[in-house]
């Protein structure tokens, strides 16, 4: 059987190791991953809005194209 005593008989020592989490690394990783994800989503939204506004700017208003509308009247 593998017990503490049996392992001690053959020279294996047991240590009570406690693994302490590195909270600084965990928090900074969480914040940086979220920042990158929100940044990428923000860039997609910004570029979509930029394309929508560019389309609005490229179309002419009725008041700016007076020659065409004067011919219709």
CHARMM internal coordinates of N, CA and C (Angstrom, degrees):
IC EDIT
DIST 1 N 1 CA 1.4441
DIST 1 CA 1 C 1.5210
ANGL 1 N 1 CA 1 C 110.63
DIST 1 C 2 N 1.2935
ANGL 1 CA 1 C 2 N 114.30
DIHE 1 N 1 CA 1 C 2 N 147.37
DIST 2 N 2 CA 1.4526
ANGL 1 C 2 N 2 CA 118.84
DIHE 1 CA 1 C 2 N 2 CA 178.26
DIST 2 CA 2 C 1.5245
ANGL 2 N 2 CA 2 C 107.71
DIHE 1 C 2 N 2 CA 2 C -96.29
DIST 2 C 3 N 1.3183
ANGL 2 CA 2 C 3 N 114.12
DIHE 2 N 2 CA 2 C 3 N 98.56
DIST 3 N 3 CA 1.4679
ANGL 2 C 3 N 3 CA 120.68
DIHE 2 CA 2 C 3 N 3 CA 176.22
DIST 3 CA 3 C 1.5154
ANGL 3 N 3 CA 3 C 107.89
DIHE 2 C 3 N 3 CA 3 C -124.90
DIST 3 C 4 N 1.3051
ANGL 3 CA 3 C 4 N 114.30
DIHE 3 N 3 CA 3 C 4 N 173.23
DIST 4 N 4 CA 1.4624
ANGL 3 C 4 N 4 CA 118.69
DIHE 3 CA 3 C 4 N 4 CA 179.25
DIST 4 CA 4 C 1.5302
ANGL 4 N 4 CA 4 C 111.18
DIHE 3 C 4 N 4 CA 4 C -62.84
DIST 4 C 5 N 1.2952
ANGL 4 CA 4 C 5 N 114.95
DIHE 4 N 4 CA 4 C 5 N -39.95
DIST 5 N 5 CA 1.4644
ANGL 4 C 5 N 5 CA 119.33
DIHE 4 CA 4 C 5 N 5 CA -177.90
DIST 5 CA 5 C 1.5223
ANGL 5 N 5 CA 5 C 111.03
DIHE 4 C 5 N 5 CA 5 C -70.28
DIST 5 C 6 N 1.3327
ANGL 5 CA 5 C 6 N 117.33
DIHE 5 N 5 CA 5 C 6 N -40.16
DIST 6 N 6 CA 1.4614
ANGL 5 C 6 N 6 CA 120.74
DIHE 5 CA 5 C 6 N 6 CA -179.92
DIST 6 CA 6 C 1.5236
ANGL 6 N 6 CA 6 C 110.81
DIHE 5 C 6 N 6 CA 6 C -66.30
DIST 6 C 7 N 1.2881
ANGL 6 CA 6 C 7 N 116.83
DIHE 6 N 6 CA 6 C 7 N -39.25
DIST 7 N 7 CA 1.4714
ANGL 6 C 7 N 7 CA 120.14
DIHE 6 CA 6 C 7 N 7 CA 177.57
DIST 7 CA 7 C 1.5272
ANGL 7 N 7 CA 7 C 110.49
DIHE 6 C 7 N 7 CA 7 C -69.48
DIST 7 C 8 N 1.3321
ANGL 7 CA 7 C 8 N 117.61
DIHE 7 N 7 CA 7 C 8 N -35.07
DIST 8 N 8 CA 1.4616
ANGL 7 C 8 N 8 CA 120.48
DIHE 7 CA 7 C 8 N 8 CA 178.65
DIST 8 CA 8 C 1.5266
ANGL 8 N 8 CA 8 C 110.81
DIHE 7 C 8 N 8 CA 8 C -66.97
DIST 8 C 9 N 1.3254
ANGL 8 CA 8 C 9 N 117.26
DIHE 8 N 8 CA 8 C 9 N -31.56
DIST 9 N 9 CA 1.4664
ANGL 8 C 9 N 9 CA 120.34
DIHE 8 CA 8 C 9 N 9 CA 178.76
DIST 9 CA 9 C 1.5226
ANGL 9 N 9 CA 9 C 112.29
DIHE 8 C 9 N 9 CA 9 C -65.28
DIST 9 C 10 N 1.3359
ANGL 9 CA 9 C 10 N 117.62
DIHE 9 N 9 CA 9 C 10 N -31.53
DIST 10 N 10 CA 1.4638
ANGL 9 C 10 N 10 CA 119.38
DIHE 9 CA 9 C 10 N 10 CA -179.49
DIST 10 CA 10 C 1.5305
ANGL 10 N 10 CA 10 C 112.32
DIHE 9 C 10 N 10 CA 10 C -96.22
DIST 10 C 11 N 1.3414
ANGL 10 CA 10 C 11 N 117.21
DIHE 10 N 10 CA 10 C 11 N 4.86
DIST 11 N 11 CA 1.4566
ANGL 10 C 11 N 11 CA 120.32
DIHE 10 CA 10 C 11 N 11 CA 172.76
DIST 11 CA 11 C 1.5150
ANGL 11 N 11 CA 11 C 115.44
DIHE 10 C 11 N 11 CA 11 C 100.24
DIST 11 C 12 N 1.3067
ANGL 11 CA 11 C 12 N 117.64
DIHE 11 N 11 CA 11 C 12 N 8.59
DIST 12 N 12 CA 1.4703
ANGL 11 C 12 N 12 CA 120.12
DIHE 11 CA 11 C 12 N 12 CA 177.96
DIST 12 CA 12 C 1.5148
ANGL 12 N 12 CA 12 C 108.10
DIHE 11 C 12 N 12 CA 12 C -88.44
DIST 12 C 13 N 1.3025
ANGL 12 CA 12 C 13 N 116.34
DIHE 12 N 12 CA 12 C 13 N 125.50
DIST 13 N 13 CA 1.4617
ANGL 12 C 13 N 13 CA 121.12
DIHE 12 CA 12 C 13 N 13 CA -179.79
DIST 13 CA 13 C 1.5266
ANGL 13 N 13 CA 13 C 109.32
DIHE 12 C 13 N 13 CA 13 C -99.02
DIST 13 C 14 N 1.2855
ANGL 13 CA 13 C 14 N 115.44
DIHE 13 N 13 CA 13 C 14 N 143.81
DIST 14 N 14 CA 1.4752
ANGL 13 C 14 N 14 CA 119.41
DIHE 13 CA 13 C 14 N 14 CA 177.17
DIST 14 CA 14 C 1.5211
ANGL 14 N 14 CA 14 C 108.99
DIHE 13 C 14 N 14 CA 14 C -105.82
DIST 14 C 15 N 1.2574
ANGL 14 CA 14 C 15 N 114.22
DIHE 14 N 14 CA 14 C 15 N 139.72
DIST 15 N 15 CA 1.4511
ANGL 14 C 15 N 15 CA 121.26
DIHE 14 CA 14 C 15 N 15 CA 177.90
DIST 15 CA 15 C 1.5221
ANGL 15 N 15 CA 15 C 108.09
DIHE 14 C 15 N 15 CA 15 C -121.70
DIST 15 C 16 N 1.3069
ANGL 15 CA 15 C 16 N 116.01
DIHE 15 N 15 CA 15 C 16 N 139.42
DIST 16 N 16 CA 1.4627
ANGL 15 C 16 N 16 CA 120.21
DIHE 15 CA 15 C 16 N 16 CA 174.38
DIST 16 CA 16 C 1.5234
ANGL 16 N 16 CA 16 C 107.64
DIHE 15 C 16 N 16 CA 16 C -87.43
DIST 16 C 17 N 1.3113
ANGL 16 CA 16 C 17 N 114.74
DIHE 16 N 16 CA 16 C 17 N 92.83
DIST 17 N 17 CA 1.4657
ANGL 16 C 17 N 17 CA 119.50
DIHE 16 CA 16 C 17 N 17 CA -179.23
DIST 17 CA 17 C 1.5128
ANGL 17 N 17 CA 17 C 108.81
DIHE 16 C 17 N 17 CA 17 C -96.55
DIST 17 C 18 N 1.2888
ANGL 17 CA 17 C 18 N 114.67
DIHE 17 N 17 CA 17 C 18 N 131.31
DIST 18 N 18 CA 1.4542
ANGL 17 C 18 N 18 CA 120.06
DIHE 17 CA 17 C 18 N 18 CA 174.54
DIST 18 CA 18 C 1.5199
ANGL 18 N 18 CA 18 C 107.52
DIHE 17 C 18 N 18 CA 18 C -113.04
DIST 18 C 19 N 1.2959
ANGL 18 CA 18 C 19 N 114.98
DIHE 18 N 18 CA 18 C 19 N 125.61
DIST 19 N 19 CA 1.4584
ANGL 18 C 19 N 19 CA 119.90
DIHE 18 CA 18 C 19 N 19 CA 178.65
DIST 19 CA 19 C 1.5234
ANGL 19 N 19 CA 19 C 108.15
DIHE 18 C 19 N 19 CA 19 C -93.63
DIST 19 C 20 N 1.3080
ANGL 19 CA 19 C 20 N 115.24
DIHE 19 N 19 CA 19 C 20 N 118.33
DIST 20 N 20 CA 1.4647
ANGL 19 C 20 N 20 CA 121.35
DIHE 19 CA 19 C 20 N 20 CA -179.21
DIST 20 CA 20 C 1.5216
ANGL 20 N 20 CA 20 C 107.86
DIHE 19 C 20 N 20 CA 20 C -98.15
DIST 20 C 21 N 1.3252
ANGL 20 CA 20 C 21 N 117.10
DIHE 20 N 20 CA 20 C 21 N 128.93
DIST 21 N 21 CA 1.4594
ANGL 20 C 21 N 21 CA 118.62
DIHE 20 CA 20 C 21 N 21 CA -179.85
DIST 21 CA 21 C 1.5293
ANGL 21 N 21 CA 21 C 111.79
DIHE 20 C 21 N 21 CA 21 C -69.20
DIST 21 C 22 N 1.3080
ANGL 21 CA 21 C 22 N 115.07
DIHE 21 N 21 CA 21 C 22 N 144.74
DIST 22 N 22 CA 1.4597
ANGL 21 C 22 N 22 CA 121.30
DIHE 21 CA 21 C 22 N 22 CA 176.88
DIST 22 CA 22 C 1.5312
ANGL 22 N 22 CA 22 C 107.37
DIHE 21 C 22 N 22 CA 22 C -88.13
DIST 22 C 23 N 1.3356
ANGL 22 CA 22 C 23 N 116.10
DIHE 22 N 22 CA 22 C 23 N 91.69
DIST 23 N 23 CA 1.4620
ANGL 22 C 23 N 23 CA 120.81
DIHE 22 CA 22 C 23 N 23 CA -173.41
DIST 23 CA 23 C 1.5127
ANGL 23 N 23 CA 23 C 112.66
DIHE 22 C 23 N 23 CA 23 C -65.81
DIST 23 C 24 N 1.2972
ANGL 23 CA 23 C 24 N 117.68
DIHE 23 N 23 CA 23 C 24 N -31.15
DIST 24 N 24 CA 1.4647
ANGL 23 C 24 N 24 CA 119.96
DIHE 23 CA 23 C 24 N 24 CA 178.35
DIST 24 CA 24 C 1.5222
ANGL 24 N 24 CA 24 C 110.24
DIHE 23 C 24 N 24 CA 24 C -62.52
DIST 24 C 25 N 1.3130
ANGL 24 CA 24 C 25 N 116.43
DIHE 24 N 24 CA 24 C 25 N -46.49
DIST 25 N 25 CA 1.4645
ANGL 24 C 25 N 25 CA 120.25
DIHE 24 CA 24 C 25 N 25 CA 179.27
DIST 25 CA 25 C 1.5258
ANGL 25 N 25 CA 25 C 111.20
DIHE 24 C 25 N 25 CA 25 C -64.49
DIST 25 C 26 N 1.3184
ANGL 25 CA 25 C 26 N 117.16
DIHE 25 N 25 CA 25 C 26 N -41.58
DIST 26 N 26 CA 1.4655
ANGL 25 C 26 N 26 CA 121.01
DIHE 25 CA 25 C 26 N 26 CA -179.16
DIST 26 CA 26 C 1.5238
ANGL 26 N 26 CA 26 C 110.74
DIHE 25 C 26 N 26 CA 26 C -63.69
DIST 26 C 27 N 1.3173
ANGL 26 CA 26 C 27 N 117.17
DIHE 26 N 26 CA 26 C 27 N -46.96
DIST 27 N 27 CA 1.4718
ANGL 26 C 27 N 27 CA 121.07
DIHE 26 CA 26 C 27 N 27 CA -178.23
DIST 27 CA 27 C 1.5162
ANGL 27 N 27 CA 27 C 110.46
DIHE 26 C 27 N 27 CA 27 C -67.36
DIST 27 C 28 N 1.3214
ANGL 27 CA 27 C 28 N 117.85
DIHE 27 N 27 CA 27 C 28 N -44.63
DIST 28 N 28 CA 1.4668
ANGL 27 C 28 N 28 CA 119.88
DIHE 27 CA 27 C 28 N 28 CA -179.59
DIST 28 CA 28 C 1.5300
ANGL 28 N 28 CA 28 C 111.48
DIHE 27 C 28 N 28 CA 28 C -66.14
DIST 28 C 29 N 1.3220
ANGL 28 CA 28 C 29 N 117.69
DIHE 28 N 28 CA 28 C 29 N -36.36
DIST 29 N 29 CA 1.4644
ANGL 28 C 29 N 29 CA 120.52
DIHE 28 CA 28 C 29 N 29 CA 176.18
DIST 29 CA 29 C 1.5187
ANGL 29 N 29 CA 29 C 110.75
DIHE 28 C 29 N 29 CA 29 C -64.39
DIST 29 C 30 N 1.3142
ANGL 29 CA 29 C 30 N 117.08
DIHE 29 N 29 CA 29 C 30 N -45.49
DIST 30 N 30 CA 1.4709
ANGL 29 C 30 N 30 CA 121.62
DIHE 29 CA 29 C 30 N 30 CA 178.96
DIST 30 CA 30 C 1.5238
ANGL 30 N 30 CA 30 C 111.09
DIHE 29 C 30 N 30 CA 30 C -60.37
DIST 30 C 31 N 1.3237
ANGL 30 CA 30 C 31 N 116.71
DIHE 30 N 30 CA 30 C 31 N -46.76
DIST 31 N 31 CA 1.4659
ANGL 30 C 31 N 31 CA 120.83
DIHE 30 CA 30 C 31 N 31 CA -178.82
DIST 31 CA 31 C 1.5235
ANGL 31 N 31 CA 31 C 111.05
DIHE 30 C 31 N 31 CA 31 C -65.89
DIST 31 C 32 N 1.3190
ANGL 31 CA 31 C 32 N 117.73
DIHE 31 N 31 CA 31 C 32 N -43.13
DIST 32 N 32 CA 1.4643
ANGL 31 C 32 N 32 CA 119.79
DIHE 31 CA 31 C 32 N 32 CA -177.60
DIST 32 CA 32 C 1.5246
ANGL 32 N 32 CA 32 C 111.69
DIHE 31 C 32 N 32 CA 32 C -69.71
DIST 32 C 33 N 1.3233
ANGL 32 CA 32 C 33 N 118.23
DIHE 32 N 32 CA 32 C 33 N -38.96
DIST 33 N 33 CA 1.4709
ANGL 32 C 33 N 33 CA 120.08
DIHE 32 CA 32 C 33 N 33 CA 178.10
DIST 33 CA 33 C 1.5205
ANGL 33 N 33 CA 33 C 110.19
DIHE 32 C 33 N 33 CA 33 C -65.50
DIST 33 C 34 N 1.3312
ANGL 33 CA 33 C 34 N 117.29
DIHE 33 N 33 CA 33 C 34 N -42.65
DIST 34 N 34 CA 1.4649
ANGL 33 C 34 N 34 CA 119.92
DIHE 33 CA 33 C 34 N 34 CA 177.34
DIST 34 CA 34 C 1.5141
ANGL 34 N 34 CA 34 C 111.84
DIHE 33 C 34 N 34 CA 34 C -64.60
DIST 34 C 35 N 1.3230
ANGL 34 CA 34 C 35 N 117.17
DIHE 34 N 34 CA 34 C 35 N -38.61
DIST 35 N 35 CA 1.4641
ANGL 34 C 35 N 35 CA 120.18
DIHE 34 CA 34 C 35 N 35 CA 178.82
DIST 35 CA 35 C 1.5213
ANGL 35 N 35 CA 35 C 110.87
DIHE 34 C 35 N 35 CA 35 C -63.51
DIST 35 C 36 N 1.3112
ANGL 35 CA 35 C 36 N 117.51
DIHE 35 N 35 CA 35 C 36 N -42.82
DIST 36 N 36 CA 1.4629
ANGL 35 C 36 N 36 CA 121.31
DIHE 35 CA 35 C 36 N 36 CA 178.96
DIST 36 CA 36 C 1.5295
ANGL 36 N 36 CA 36 C 110.71
DIHE 35 C 36 N 36 CA 36 C -64.73
DIST 36 C 37 N 1.3288
ANGL 36 CA 36 C 37 N 116.76
DIHE 36 N 36 CA 36 C 37 N -44.18
DIST 37 N 37 CA 1.4666
ANGL 36 C 37 N 37 CA 120.06
DIHE 36 CA 36 C 37 N 37 CA -179.18
DIST 37 CA 37 C 1.5231
ANGL 37 N 37 CA 37 C 110.74
DIHE 36 C 37 N 37 CA 37 C -64.24
DIST 37 C 38 N 1.3332
ANGL 37 CA 37 C 38 N 117.18
DIHE 37 N 37 CA 37 C 38 N -48.24
DIST 38 N 38 CA 1.4712
ANGL 37 C 38 N 38 CA 119.89
DIHE 37 CA 37 C 38 N 38 CA 179.10
DIST 38 CA 38 C 1.5232
ANGL 38 N 38 CA 38 C 111.27
DIHE 37 C 38 N 38 CA 38 C -65.61
DIST 38 C 39 N 1.3224
ANGL 38 CA 38 C 39 N 117.60
DIHE 38 N 38 CA 38 C 39 N -32.73
DIST 39 N 39 CA 1.4592
ANGL 38 C 39 N 39 CA 120.36
DIHE 38 CA 38 C 39 N 39 CA 176.43
DIST 39 CA 39 C 1.5200
ANGL 39 N 39 CA 39 C 112.13
DIHE 38 C 39 N 39 CA 39 C -65.22
DIST 39 C 40 N 1.3137
ANGL 39 CA 39 C 40 N 117.17
DIHE 39 N 39 CA 39 C 40 N -43.09
DIST 40 N 40 CA 1.4686
ANGL 39 C 40 N 40 CA 120.94
DIHE 39 CA 39 C 40 N 40 CA 178.83
DIST 40 CA 40 C 1.5271
ANGL 40 N 40 CA 40 C 110.45
DIHE 39 C 40 N 40 CA 40 C -65.72
DIST 40 C 41 N 1.3413
ANGL 40 CA 40 C 41 N 116.64
DIHE 40 N 40 CA 40 C 41 N -44.18
DIST 41 N 41 CA 1.4661
ANGL 40 C 41 N 41 CA 119.65
DIHE 40 CA 40 C 41 N 41 CA 177.48
DIST 41 CA 41 C 1.5223
ANGL 41 N 41 CA 41 C 110.35
DIHE 40 C 41 N 41 CA 41 C -62.91
DIST 41 C 42 N 1.3183
ANGL 41 CA 41 C 42 N 116.97
DIHE 41 N 41 CA 41 C 42 N -41.19
DIST 42 N 42 CA 1.4673
ANGL 41 C 42 N 42 CA 121.04
DIHE 41 CA 41 C 42 N 42 CA 177.59
DIST 42 CA 42 C 1.5168
ANGL 42 N 42 CA 42 C 112.42
DIHE 41 C 42 N 42 CA 42 C -62.45
DIST 42 C 43 N 1.3222
ANGL 42 CA 42 C 43 N 117.31
DIHE 42 N 42 CA 42 C 43 N -38.51
DIST 43 N 43 CA 1.4676
ANGL 42 C 43 N 43 CA 119.83
DIHE 42 CA 42 C 43 N 43 CA 177.58
DIST 43 CA 43 C 1.5302
ANGL 43 N 43 CA 43 C 111.41
DIHE 42 C 43 N 43 CA 43 C -66.38
DIST 43 C 44 N 1.3363
ANGL 43 CA 43 C 44 N 117.02
DIHE 43 N 43 CA 43 C 44 N -38.81
DIST 44 N 44 CA 1.4620
ANGL 43 C 44 N 44 CA 119.71
DIHE 43 CA 43 C 44 N 44 CA 176.38
DIST 44 CA 44 C 1.5240
ANGL 44 N 44 CA 44 C 110.96
DIHE 43 C 44 N 44 CA 44 C -62.64
DIST 44 C 45 N 1.3226
ANGL 44 CA 44 C 45 N 116.62
DIHE 44 N 44 CA 44 C 45 N -44.88
DIST 45 N 45 CA 1.4677
ANGL 44 C 45 N 45 CA 120.42
DIHE 44 CA 44 C 45 N 45 CA -179.93
DIST 45 CA 45 C 1.5198
ANGL 45 N 45 CA 45 C 110.07
DIHE 44 C 45 N 45 CA 45 C -65.77
DIST 45 C 46 N 1.3244
ANGL 45 CA 45 C 46 N 117.13
DIHE 45 N 45 CA 45 C 46 N -43.05
DIST 46 N 46 CA 1.4634
ANGL 45 C 46 N 46 CA 120.63
DIHE 45 CA 45 C 46 N 46 CA -179.73
DIST 46 CA 46 C 1.5285
ANGL 46 N 46 CA 46 C 111.32
DIHE 45 C 46 N 46 CA 46 C -63.12
DIST 46 C 47 N 1.3391
ANGL 46 CA 46 C 47 N 116.98
DIHE 46 N 46 CA 46 C 47 N -43.42
DIST 47 N 47 CA 1.4654
ANGL 46 C 47 N 47 CA 119.65
DIHE 46 CA 46 C 47 N 47 CA -179.77
DIST 47 CA 47 C 1.5256
ANGL 47 N 47 CA 47 C 110.80
DIHE 46 C 47 N 47 CA 47 C -68.12
DIST 47 C 48 N 1.3420
ANGL 47 CA 47 C 48 N 117.58
DIHE 47 N 47 CA 47 C 48 N -35.43
DIST 48 N 48 CA 1.4628
ANGL 47 C 48 N 48 CA 120.15
DIHE 47 CA 47 C 48 N 48 CA 176.72
DIST 48 CA 48 C 1.5296
ANGL 48 N 48 CA 48 C 110.27
DIHE 47 C 48 N 48 CA 48 C -64.68
DIST 48 C 49 N 1.3262
ANGL 48 CA 48 C 49 N 117.18
DIHE 48 N 48 CA 48 C 49 N -45.72
DIST 49 N 49 CA 1.4607
ANGL 48 C 49 N 49 CA 120.55
DIHE 48 CA 48 C 49 N 49 CA 178.49
DIST 49 CA 49 C 1.5249
ANGL 49 N 49 CA 49 C 111.23
DIHE 48 C 49 N 49 CA 49 C -65.10
DIST 49 C 50 N 1.3183
ANGL 49 CA 49 C 50 N 117.01
DIHE 49 N 49 CA 49 C 50 N -35.89
DIST 50 N 50 CA 1.4537
ANGL 49 C 50 N 50 CA 120.26
DIHE 49 CA 49 C 50 N 50 CA 178.31
DIST 50 CA 50 C 1.5246
ANGL 50 N 50 CA 50 C 110.22
DIHE 49 C 50 N 50 CA 50 C -64.29
DIST 50 C 51 N 1.3351
ANGL 50 CA 50 C 51 N 116.92
DIHE 50 N 50 CA 50 C 51 N -41.25
DIST 51 N 51 CA 1.4584
ANGL 50 C 51 N 51 CA 121.03
DIHE 50 CA 50 C 51 N 51 CA 179.05
DIST 51 CA 51 C 1.5291
ANGL 51 N 51 CA 51 C 110.33
DIHE 50 C 51 N 51 CA 51 C -67.45
DIST 51 C 52 N 1.3212
ANGL 51 CA 51 C 52 N 117.55
DIHE 51 N 51 CA 51 C 52 N -37.82
DIST 52 N 52 CA 1.4659
ANGL 51 C 52 N 52 CA 120.44
DIHE 51 CA 51 C 52 N 52 CA 178.69
DIST 52 CA 52 C 1.5279
ANGL 52 N 52 CA 52 C 110.64
DIHE 51 C 52 N 52 CA 52 C -66.70
DIST 52 C 53 N 1.3196
ANGL 52 CA 52 C 53 N 116.91
DIHE 52 N 52 CA 52 C 53 N -42.52
DIST 53 N 53 CA 1.4657
ANGL 52 C 53 N 53 CA 120.14
DIHE 52 CA 52 C 53 N 53 CA 179.06
DIST 53 CA 53 C 1.5222
ANGL 53 N 53 CA 53 C 111.18
DIHE 52 C 53 N 53 CA 53 C -68.37
DIST 53 C 54 N 1.3185
ANGL 53 CA 53 C 54 N 117.18
DIHE 53 N 53 CA 53 C 54 N -34.54
DIST 54 N 54 CA 1.4647
ANGL 53 C 54 N 54 CA 120.37
DIHE 53 CA 53 C 54 N 54 CA 178.13
DIST 54 CA 54 C 1.5230
ANGL 54 N 54 CA 54 C 109.90
DIHE 53 C 54 N 54 CA 54 C -64.92
DIST 54 C 55 N 1.3225
ANGL 54 CA 54 C 55 N 116.31
DIHE 54 N 54 CA 54 C 55 N -38.04
DIST 55 N 55 CA 1.4588
ANGL 54 C 55 N 55 CA 119.56
DIHE 54 CA 54 C 55 N 55 CA 177.38
DIST 55 CA 55 C 1.5122
ANGL 55 N 55 CA 55 C 112.00
DIHE 54 C 55 N 55 CA 55 C -65.44
DIST 55 C 56 N 1.3236
ANGL 55 CA 55 C 56 N 117.79
DIHE 55 N 55 CA 55 C 56 N -35.46
DIST 56 N 56 CA 1.4621
ANGL 55 C 56 N 56 CA 121.50
DIHE 55 CA 55 C 56 N 56 CA 177.49
DIST 56 CA 56 C 1.5249
ANGL 56 N 56 CA 56 C 110.74
DIHE 55 C 56 N 56 CA 56 C -69.22
DIST 56 C 57 N 1.3272
ANGL 56 CA 56 C 57 N 116.07
DIHE 56 N 56 CA 56 C 57 N -36.43
DIST 57 N 57 CA 1.4542
ANGL 56 C 57 N 57 CA 119.40
DIHE 56 CA 56 C 57 N 57 CA -179.04
DIST 57 CA 57 C 1.5221
ANGL 57 N 57 CA 57 C 111.99
DIHE 56 C 57 N 57 CA 57 C -72.58
DIST 57 C 58 N 1.3239
ANGL 57 CA 57 C 58 N 117.39
DIHE 57 N 57 CA 57 C 58 N -28.51
DIST 58 N 58 CA 1.4544
ANGL 57 C 58 N 58 CA 119.61
DIHE 57 CA 57 C 58 N 58 CA -175.92
DIST 58 CA 58 C 1.5269
ANGL 58 N 58 CA 58 C 112.08
DIHE 57 C 58 N 58 CA 58 C -79.58
DIST 58 C 59 N 1.3245
ANGL 58 CA 58 C 59 N 117.97
DIHE 58 N 58 CA 58 C 59 N -21.63
DIST 59 N 59 CA 1.4635
ANGL 58 C 59 N 59 CA 119.75
DIHE 58 CA 58 C 59 N 59 CA 177.34
DIST 59 CA 59 C 1.5171
ANGL 59 N 59 CA 59 C 108.56
DIHE 58 C 59 N 59 CA 59 C -83.10
DIST 59 C 60 N 1.3061
ANGL 59 CA 59 C 60 N 115.33
DIHE 59 N 59 CA 59 C 60 N 140.09
DIST 60 N 60 CA 1.4631
ANGL 59 C 60 N 60 CA 119.51
DIHE 59 CA 59 C 60 N 60 CA -177.23
DIST 60 CA 60 C 1.5207
ANGL 60 N 60 CA 60 C 109.85
DIHE 59 C 60 N 60 CA 60 C -89.39
DIST 60 C 61 N 1.3045
ANGL 60 CA 60 C 61 N 115.31
DIHE 60 N 60 CA 60 C 61 N 145.03
DIST 61 N 61 CA 1.4619
ANGL 60 C 61 N 61 CA 120.60
DIHE 60 CA 60 C 61 N 61 CA 175.54
DIST 61 CA 61 C 1.5196
ANGL 61 N 61 CA 61 C 109.48
DIHE 60 C 61 N 61 CA 61 C -75.32
DIST 61 C 62 N 1.3164
ANGL 61 CA 61 C 62 N 115.53
DIHE 61 N 61 CA 61 C 62 N 160.79
DIST 62 N 62 CA 1.4547
ANGL 61 C 62 N 62 CA 119.51
DIHE 61 CA 61 C 62 N 62 CA 179.47
DIST 62 CA 62 C 1.5271
ANGL 62 N 62 CA 62 C 110.72
DIHE 61 C 62 N 62 CA 62 C -66.65
DIST 62 C 63 N 1.3082
ANGL 62 CA 62 C 63 N 116.94
DIHE 62 N 62 CA 62 C 63 N -33.88
DIST 63 N 63 CA 1.4674
ANGL 62 C 63 N 63 CA 119.92
DIHE 62 CA 62 C 63 N 63 CA -177.87
DIST 63 CA 63 C 1.5295
ANGL 63 N 63 CA 63 C 111.78
DIHE 62 C 63 N 63 CA 63 C -72.43
DIST 63 C 64 N 1.3120
ANGL 63 CA 63 C 64 N 118.68
DIHE 63 N 63 CA 63 C 64 N -24.49
DIST 64 N 64 CA 1.4593
ANGL 63 C 64 N 64 CA 119.90
DIHE 63 CA 63 C 64 N 64 CA -177.78
DIST 64 CA 64 C 1.5237
ANGL 64 N 64 CA 64 C 111.72
DIHE 63 C 64 N 64 CA 64 C -81.18
DIST 64 C 65 N 1.3210
ANGL 64 CA 64 C 65 N 118.10
DIHE 64 N 64 CA 64 C 65 N -25.17
DIST 65 N 65 CA 1.4583
ANGL 64 C 65 N 65 CA 122.01
DIHE 64 CA 64 C 65 N 65 CA -179.23
DIST 65 CA 65 C 1.5309
ANGL 65 N 65 CA 65 C 108.23
DIHE 64 C 65 N 65 CA 65 C -105.10
DIST 65 C 66 N 1.3219
ANGL 65 CA 65 C 66 N 115.72
DIHE 65 N 65 CA 65 C 66 N 73.91
DIST 66 N 66 CA 1.4623
ANGL 65 C 66 N 66 CA 119.98
DIHE 65 CA 65 C 66 N 66 CA -172.40
DIST 66 CA 66 C 1.5200
ANGL 66 N 66 CA 66 C 112.73
DIHE 65 C 66 N 66 CA 66 C -78.69
DIST 66 C 67 N 1.3279
ANGL 66 CA 66 C 67 N 118.87
DIHE 66 N 66 CA 66 C 67 N -26.46
DIST 67 N 67 CA 1.4738
ANGL 66 C 67 N 67 CA 120.70
DIHE 66 CA 66 C 67 N 67 CA -177.59
DIST 67 CA 67 C 1.5220
ANGL 67 N 67 CA 67 C 109.99
DIHE 66 C 67 N 67 CA 67 C -64.97
DIST 67 C 68 N 1.2885
ANGL 67 CA 67 C 68 N 117.60
DIHE 67 N 67 CA 67 C 68 N -43.89
DIST 68 N 68 CA 1.4749
ANGL 67 C 68 N 68 CA 121.34
DIHE 67 CA 67 C 68 N 68 CA -178.92
DIST 68 CA 68 C 1.5279
ANGL 68 N 68 CA 68 C 110.00
DIHE 67 C 68 N 68 CA 68 C -64.99
DIST 68 C 69 N 1.3147
ANGL 68 CA 68 C 69 N 117.21
DIHE 68 N 68 CA 68 C 69 N -43.61
DIST 69 N 69 CA 1.4591
ANGL 68 C 69 N 69 CA 119.94
DIHE 68 CA 68 C 69 N 69 CA -177.80
DIST 69 CA 69 C 1.5330
ANGL 69 N 69 CA 69 C 112.31
DIHE 68 C 69 N 69 CA 69 C -73.96
DIST 69 C 70 N 1.3143
ANGL 69 CA 69 C 70 N 117.09
DIHE 69 N 69 CA 69 C 70 N -27.24
DIST 70 N 70 CA 1.4695
ANGL 69 C 70 N 70 CA 118.98
DIHE 69 CA 69 C 70 N 70 CA 175.97
DIST 70 CA 70 C 1.5257
ANGL 70 N 70 CA 70 C 109.81
DIHE 69 C 70 N 70 CA 70 C -69.72
DIST 70 C 71 N 1.3167
ANGL 70 CA 70 C 71 N 118.14
DIHE 70 N 70 CA 70 C 71 N -35.35
DIST 71 N 71 CA 1.4705
ANGL 70 C 71 N 71 CA 121.08
DIHE 70 CA 70 C 71 N 71 CA 177.57
DIST 71 CA 71 C 1.5226
ANGL 71 N 71 CA 71 C 110.77
DIHE 70 C 71 N 71 CA 71 C -67.98
DIST 71 C 72 N 1.3097
ANGL 71 CA 71 C 72 N 118.23
DIHE 71 N 71 CA 71 C 72 N -32.67
DIST 72 N 72 CA 1.4534
ANGL 71 C 72 N 72 CA 121.08
DIHE 71 CA 71 C 72 N 72 CA 178.46
DIST 72 CA 72 C 1.5267
ANGL 72 N 72 CA 72 C 111.67
DIHE 71 C 72 N 72 CA 72 C -69.79
DIST 72 C 73 N 1.3083
ANGL 72 CA 72 C 73 N 117.75
DIHE 72 N 72 CA 72 C 73 N -32.91
DIST 73 N 73 CA 1.4599
ANGL 72 C 73 N 73 CA 121.36
DIHE 72 CA 72 C 73 N 73 CA -179.11
DIST 73 CA 73 C 1.4955
ANGL 73 N 73 CA 73 C 108.61
DIHE 72 C 73 N 73 CA 73 C -75.00
END
COOR INIT
IC SEED 1 N 1 CA 1 C
IC BUILD
